[in-house]
Amino acid sequence: MSEITIVLIEDHDLTRMGLKAALQSNNTLKVIGEAANASKGLKLLETAKPDVAVVDIGLPDMDGIELTRKFREYQAENGESQTKILVLTMDHTEDAVLAAFAAGADSYYMKDTSIDKLTEAIQATHGGNSWIDPAIANVVLQQMRQGLPNNQLSEQPKTVKIEALPSEYEQVLETYPLTQRELEILELIVAGCSNGQIAEKLYITVGTVKTHVRNILNKLCADDRTQAAVRALRSGLVA
């Protein structure tokens, strides 16, 4: 397996040094650069072009969300798309989570999770899959419960239009919007439920769940369940 190159952008020296030492103990990971603030971090990302950037939200000169947004703009202008961004934070509030994904973050990782999980998150992010920290699932679930109407189980089908998605996703969703049942299943997917668990909770068959999941992935143009959850977050579907 080839090495995954990493840049660390973290303002706390001890934290950054600890992360670097821990990550480089894995022979599949290589830290090729580090920065203590957003300005230097942005320049480093533009020159080093790592596979994955681990970016702390709480940087002193510019928060990690704004850095992410600026770097995504740089990538778009220069036709580059190699570097994935994993946001590192202690903040799992709704605003922070949604803002990070809206800015273009690929993954969202809580600092109080184990280093082994960080390694797993980096590998998943590099592989094109978004890592969503379990703490975020609770944020999403709470927000969705607050946003869903009391008559969510009504026999009349309801649809929800998803905003703020790239045009190709919008076109699909305008033609095939998510139904209320699909929203319920998406909520449970975000919670980490298996098809069997979803079937049990909603009193439907596993085959029916699989059909709904397939439809959800198609409508969100997602390759897997995790990517579907991330696109739902970025779109503001759960807002």
Contacts in CASP RR format, 6 or more apart in sequence:
PFRMAT RR
TARGET T0000
AUTHOR 0000-0000-0000
METHOD contacts of the structure
MODEL  1
MSEITIVLIEDHDLTRMGLKAALQSNNTLKVIGEAANASKGLKLLETAKP
DVAVVDIGLPDMDGIELTRKFREYQAENGESQTKILVLTMDHTEDAVLAA
FAAGADSYYMKDTSIDKLTEAIQATHGGNSWIDPAIANVVLQQMRQGLPN
NQLSEQPKTVKIEALPSEYEQVLETYPLTQRELEILELIVAGCSNGQIAE
KLYITVGTVKTHVRNILNKLCADDRTQAAVRALRSGLVA
1 28 0 8 1.000
3 27 0 8 1.000
3 28 0 8 1.000
3 29 0 8 1.000
3 30 0 8 1.000
4 28 0 8 1.000
4 29 0 8 1.000
4 30 0 8 1.000
4 51 0 8 1.000
4 52 0 8 1.000
4 122 0 8 1.000
4 123 0 8 1.000
4 126 0 8 1.000
5 30 0 8 1.000
5 31 0 8 1.000
5 32 0 8 1.000
5 48 0 8 1.000
5 50 0 8 1.000
5 51 0 8 1.000
5 52 0 8 1.000
6 23 0 8 1.000
6 29 0 8 1.000
6 30 0 8 1.000
6 31 0 8 1.000
6 32 0 8 1.000
6 33 0 8 1.000
6 50 0 8 1.000
6 51 0 8 1.000
6 52 0 8 1.000
6 53 0 8 1.000
6 54 0 8 1.000
6 122 0 8 1.000
7 31 0 8 1.000
7 32 0 8 1.000
7 33 0 8 1.000
7 34 0 8 1.000
7 35 0 8 1.000
7 41 0 8 1.000
7 44 0 8 1.000
7 45 0 8 1.000
7 48 0 8 1.000
7 50 0 8 1.000
7 52 0 8 1.000
7 53 0 8 1.000
7 54 0 8 1.000
8 16 0 8 1.000
8 19 0 8 1.000
8 20 0 8 1.000
8 31 0 8 1.000
8 33 0 8 1.000
8 34 0 8 1.000
8 35 0 8 1.000
8 54 0 8 1.000
9 34 0 8 1.000
9 35 0 8 1.000
9 37 0 8 1.000
9 38 0 8 1.000
9 41 0 8 1.000
9 44 0 8 1.000
9 45 0 8 1.000
9 53 0 8 1.000
9 54 0 8 1.000
9 55 0 8 1.000
9 56 0 8 1.000
9 59 0 8 1.000
9 64 0 8 1.000
9 67 0 8 1.000
10 16 0 8 1.000
10 19 0 8 1.000
10 34 0 8 1.000
10 36 0 8 1.000
10 54 0 8 1.000
10 56 0 8 1.000
10 88 0 8 1.000
11 36 0 8 1.000
11 37 0 8 1.000
11 56 0 8 1.000
11 58 0 8 1.000
11 59 0 8 1.000
11 60 0 8 1.000
12 56 0 8 1.000
13 36 0 8 1.000
15 56 0 8 1.000
15 111 0 8 1.000
16 34 0 8 1.000
16 36 0 8 1.000
19 54 0 8 1.000
19 115 0 8 1.000
19 118 0 8 1.000
20 31 0 8 1.000
20 34 0 8 1.000
22 115 0 8 1.000
22 118 0 8 1.000
23 29 0 8 1.000
23 31 0 8 1.000
23 115 0 8 1.000
23 118 0 8 1.000
23 119 0 8 1.000
23 122 0 8 1.000
24 30 0 8 1.000
24 31 0 8 1.000
26 119 0 8 1.000
28 123 0 8 1.000
29 119 0 8 1.000
29 122 0 8 1.000
32 48 0 8 1.000
32 50 0 8 1.000
33 44 0 8 1.000
33 48 0 8 1.000
33 50 0 8 1.000
34 44 0 8 1.000
35 41 0 8 1.000
35 44 0 8 1.000
37 59 0 8 1.000
37 60 0 8 1.000
37 61 0 8 1.000
37 62 0 8 1.000
38 59 0 8 1.000
38 60 0 8 1.000
38 61 0 8 1.000
38 62 0 8 1.000
38 63 0 8 1.000
38 64 0 8 1.000
38 66 0 8 1.000
38 67 0 8 1.000
39 61 0 8 1.000
39 62 0 8 1.000
41 67 0 8 1.000
42 67 0 8 1.000
42 70 0 8 1.000
42 71 0 8 1.000
42 74 0 8 1.000
45 53 0 8 1.000
45 71 0 8 1.000
45 74 0 8 1.000
45 83 0 8 1.000
46 71 0 8 1.000
46 74 0 8 1.000
49 80 0 8 1.000
49 82 0 8 1.000
49 83 0 8 1.000
50 83 0 8 1.000
51 82 0 8 1.000
51 83 0 8 1.000
51 84 0 8 1.000
51 126 0 8 1.000
52 83 0 8 1.000
52 84 0 8 1.000
52 85 0 8 1.000
52 86 0 8 1.000
52 122 0 8 1.000
52 125 0 8 1.000
52 126 0 8 1.000
53 71 0 8 1.000
53 83 0 8 1.000
53 84 0 8 1.000
53 85 0 8 1.000
53 86 0 8 1.000
54 86 0 8 1.000
54 88 0 8 1.000
54 109 0 8 1.000
54 118 0 8 1.000
54 122 0 8 1.000
55 64 0 8 1.000
55 67 0 8 1.000
55 68 0 8 1.000
55 85 0 8 1.000
55 86 0 8 1.000
55 87 0 8 1.000
55 88 0 8 1.000
55 105 0 8 1.000
56 64 0 8 1.000
56 87 0 8 1.000
56 88 0 8 1.000
56 89 0 8 1.000
57 63 0 8 1.000
57 64 0 8 1.000
57 65 0 8 1.000
57 87 0 8 1.000
57 88 0 8 1.000
57 89 0 8 1.000
57 91 0 8 1.000
57 96 0 8 1.000
57 100 0 8 1.000
58 64 0 8 1.000
58 89 0 8 1.000
59 67 0 8 1.000
62 70 0 8 1.000
64 87 0 8 1.000
65 87 0 8 1.000
65 96 0 8 1.000
65 99 0 8 1.000
65 100 0 8 1.000
65 103 0 8 1.000
65 105 0 8 1.000
66 103 0 8 1.000
68 85 0 8 1.000
68 87 0 8 1.000
68 100 0 8 1.000
68 103 0 8 1.000
68 104 0 8 1.000
68 105 0 8 1.000
69 103 0 8 1.000
69 104 0 8 1.000
71 83 0 8 1.000
71 85 0 8 1.000
72 85 0 8 1.000
72 103 0 8 1.000
72 104 0 8 1.000
74 80 0 8 1.000
75 81 0 8 1.000
75 83 0 8 1.000
84 106 0 8 1.000
84 107 0 8 1.000
84 125 0 8 1.000
84 126 0 8 1.000
84 127 0 8 1.000
84 128 0 8 1.000
85 104 0 8 1.000
85 105 0 8 1.000
85 106 0 8 1.000
85 107 0 8 1.000
85 125 0 8 1.000
86 105 0 8 1.000
86 106 0 8 1.000
86 107 0 8 1.000
86 108 0 8 1.000
86 109 0 8 1.000
86 121 0 8 1.000
86 122 0 8 1.000
86 125 0 8 1.000
86 131 0 8 1.000
87 100 0 8 1.000
87 105 0 8 1.000
87 107 0 8 1.000
87 108 0 8 1.000
87 109 0 8 1.000
88 109 0 8 1.000
88 111 0 8 1.000
89 96 0 8 1.000
89 100 0 8 1.000
89 108 0 8 1.000
89 109 0 8 1.000
89 110 0 8 1.000
89 111 0 8 1.000
90 110 0 8 1.000
90 111 0 8 1.000
90 112 0 8 1.000
92 110 0 8 1.000
92 133 0 8 1.000
92 135 0 8 1.000
92 136 0 8 1.000
92 138 0 8 1.000
92 139 0 8 1.000
93 139 0 8 1.000
94 139 0 8 1.000
94 143 0 8 1.000
94 239 0 8 1.000
97 108 0 8 1.000
97 136 0 8 1.000
97 139 0 8 1.000
97 140 0 8 1.000
97 233 0 8 1.000
98 233 0 8 1.000
98 234 0 8 1.000
98 236 0 8 1.000
98 238 0 8 1.000
98 239 0 8 1.000
100 108 0 8 1.000
101 108 0 8 1.000
101 230 0 8 1.000
101 233 0 8 1.000
101 234 0 8 1.000
102 164 0 8 1.000
102 234 0 8 1.000
102 236 0 8 1.000
104 234 0 8 1.000
106 125 0 8 1.000
106 128 0 8 1.000
106 130 0 8 1.000
106 131 0 8 1.000
106 230 0 8 1.000
107 121 0 8 1.000
107 124 0 8 1.000
107 125 0 8 1.000
107 130 0 8 1.000
107 131 0 8 1.000
107 132 0 8 1.000
108 131 0 8 1.000
108 132 0 8 1.000
108 133 0 8 1.000
108 136 0 8 1.000
109 117 0 8 1.000
109 118 0 8 1.000
109 121 0 8 1.000
109 131 0 8 1.000
109 133 0 8 1.000
110 133 0 8 1.000
110 135 0 8 1.000
113 133 0 8 1.000
120 131 0 8 1.000
121 131 0 8 1.000
121 133 0 8 1.000
124 130 0 8 1.000
124 131 0 8 1.000
125 131 0 8 1.000
129 224 0 8 1.000
129 226 0 8 1.000
129 227 0 8 1.000
130 226 0 8 1.000
130 227 0 8 1.000
130 229 0 8 1.000
130 230 0 8 1.000
131 226 0 8 1.000
132 190 0 8 1.000
132 226 0 8 1.000
132 229 0 8 1.000
132 230 0 8 1.000
136 233 0 8 1.000
137 190 0 8 1.000
137 191 0 8 1.000
137 192 0 8 1.000
140 187 0 8 1.000
140 190 0 8 1.000
140 229 0 8 1.000
140 233 0 8 1.000
140 238 0 8 1.000
141 187 0 8 1.000
141 190 0 8 1.000
141 191 0 8 1.000
143 238 0 8 1.000
143 239 0 8 1.000
144 183 0 8 1.000
144 187 0 8 1.000
144 190 0 8 1.000
144 238 0 8 1.000
145 187 0 8 1.000
148 183 0 8 1.000
152 180 0 8 1.000
152 184 0 8 1.000
154 180 0 8 1.000
157 179 0 8 1.000
157 180 0 8 1.000
157 181 0 8 1.000
158 179 0 8 1.000
158 180 0 8 1.000
159 177 0 8 1.000
159 178 0 8 1.000
159 179 0 8 1.000
159 180 0 8 1.000
160 177 0 8 1.000
160 178 0 8 1.000
160 180 0 8 1.000
160 183 0 8 1.000
160 237 0 8 1.000
161 173 0 8 1.000
161 174 0 8 1.000
161 177 0 8 1.000
162 169 0 8 1.000
162 170 0 8 1.000
162 173 0 8 1.000
162 177 0 8 1.000
162 178 0 8 1.000
162 220 0 8 1.000
162 232 0 8 1.000
162 235 0 8 1.000
162 236 0 8 1.000
162 237 0 8 1.000
163 235 0 8 1.000
163 236 0 8 1.000
164 234 0 8 1.000
164 235 0 8 1.000
164 236 0 8 1.000
165 173 0 8 1.000
165 231 0 8 1.000
165 234 0 8 1.000
165 235 0 8 1.000
168 221 0 8 1.000
169 220 0 8 1.000
169 221 0 8 1.000
169 231 0 8 1.000
169 235 0 8 1.000
172 218 0 8 1.000
172 219 0 8 1.000
172 221 0 8 1.000
173 219 0 8 1.000
173 220 0 8 1.000
176 215 0 8 1.000
176 218 0 8 1.000
176 219 0 8 1.000
177 219 0 8 1.000
178 186 0 8 1.000
178 216 0 8 1.000
178 219 0 8 1.000
178 237 0 8 1.000
181 202 0 8 1.000
181 212 0 8 1.000
182 212 0 8 1.000
182 215 0 8 1.000
182 216 0 8 1.000
182 219 0 8 1.000
183 237 0 8 1.000
184 202 0 8 1.000
185 198 0 8 1.000
185 202 0 8 1.000
185 209 0 8 1.000
185 212 0 8 1.000
185 213 0 8 1.000
185 216 0 8 1.000
186 216 0 8 1.000
186 228 0 8 1.000
186 229 0 8 1.000
186 232 0 8 1.000
186 237 0 8 1.000
188 197 0 8 1.000
188 198 0 8 1.000
188 201 0 8 1.000
188 202 0 8 1.000
189 198 0 8 1.000
189 213 0 8 1.000
189 216 0 8 1.000
189 225 0 8 1.000
189 228 0 8 1.000
189 229 0 8 1.000
190 229 0 8 1.000
190 232 0 8 1.000
190 238 0 8 1.000
193 201 0 8 1.000
195 206 0 8 1.000
195 207 0 8 1.000
195 209 0 8 1.000
195 210 0 8 1.000
195 213 0 8 1.000
196 206 0 8 1.000
196 209 0 8 1.000
198 209 0 8 1.000
199 205 0 8 1.000
199 206 0 8 1.000
199 207 0 8 1.000
199 208 0 8 1.000
199 209 0 8 1.000
202 209 0 8 1.000
213 225 0 8 1.000
216 222 0 8 1.000
216 228 0 8 1.000
217 223 0 8 1.000
217 224 0 8 1.000
217 225 0 8 1.000
217 228 0 8 1.000
220 227 0 8 1.000
220 228 0 8 1.000
220 231 0 8 1.000
220 232 0 8 1.000
221 231 0 8 1.000
222 228 0 8 1.000
222 231 0 8 1.000
232 238 0 8 1.000
END
